[in-house]
Amino acid sequence: MAQMNITKEMTQKQRLAVIRRHSKKFAKKLARNQRVRKTETQSYMYDNTNINAWTDAPQYAEKYYGNAMRDTVAMDNDWN
């Protein structure tokens, strides 16, 4: 953000005008960033489900981790 040029010689009315002008500029920037953020998050969401989420987690774990996964799950169940 650009530097606010408020000097000692300014009156209170002038200072408030500078602050008001910069606050409007900052509010526009925040609104723009919110719009961008909304479009970024909507791009990978389809029908309120995340298309990047695993839908076959148990099969994936079995295929790639097999015995290690089963041993870990068995130990986790001992805590219950």
C-alpha positions, -999 to +999 in steps of 0.1 A: +000+000+000+012+035-008+025+056+020+000+079+035+014+114+033+002+129+065+022+158+078+022+179+110+010+209+091-023+193+079-055+201+096-076+173+112-100+175+082-072+170+057-058+141+077-092+124+078-096+129+041-063+111+034-072+083+058-106+079+042-091+078+007-066+051+016-092+031+035-115+030+005-085+018-016-077-009+009-113-020+011-114-024-027-082-045-025-097-068+002-129-073-018-109-082-049-088-107-030-120-123-016-134-127-051-102-143-062-102-166-032-138-177-039-130-185-075-099-205-065-118-227-041-148-232-063-127-245-092-120-279-077-154-283-059-181-300-078-215-306-062-201-299-027-176-328-030-139-324-034-129-341-066-093-344-052-104-364-022-096-401-020-127-422-028-110-455-025-088-450+006-092-486+020-082-501-014-053-477-018-040-485+017-043-522+011-025-521-022+004-499-012+008-505+025-007-539+031+009-556+062+022-523+077-013-508+076-029-539+091-003-540+119-008-503+127-046-507+127-043-537+150-022-516+175-046-487+172-075-510+182-055-521+213-059-486+227-097-486+226 
